[in-house]
Amino acid sequence: MKCALCKERPAEVAIKQVMDGAEREMQVCRACAQRAAGKLVGSLVEMLLDAAIDLQVPPREEPSCAGCGLPRAEFRSRQRVGCVRCYETFRRDLAPMLRDMHRGDHHVGKIPARERIGRKRTELEAALRAAIRAQRYEDAAVLRDRLRDLGAATPREKGAAPEGEPRPAPEPGGDHAAS
């Protein structure tokens, strides 16, 4: 069989080529196989050089905060922001830092005790009304007790007696008699 490229010398080498999923095989002589290998190596070297040149992007200027002028390098070294605008300027650097320091990357805040107890009281009162409407009196008694316990845990309102002391009696002629 003759070489598929030069069509002069006898074919001694098989070259397999796969392009776009299609496989093609050629029978070539040694000289044509060496030339093809040289072109292949040359094109691979060119591709690698082109990729290396693309990677050599000139270093870009490090961002600084527009609010306080803190440079990125200084922020990264001391790991502290200088002002409110630093959070936006260094957002990409801050996100992983905050995730590592906290349980997540979204702060939900804390509810003050008085507010938390107020919400719980509202939920229990609604559940108590629903239990009474449905004539589930055992459930209503449990909810009533939980409300009473919750009231004992809350800070007393102004003028209320401390735990264990009697409440003062209303004054005669005061707000209570005027109704």
Secondary structure, DSSP 8 states (H G I E B T S, - for coil): -B-TTTSSSB--EEEEEEETTEEEEEEE-HHHHHHHHHHHHHHHHHHHHHHHHHH--------B-TTT--BHHHHHHHT--SSTTHHHHTHHHHHHHHHHHSSSSS------HHHHHHHHHHHHHHHHHHHHHTT-HHHHHHHHHHHHHHHHHS---TT---TTS------TTSTTTT-
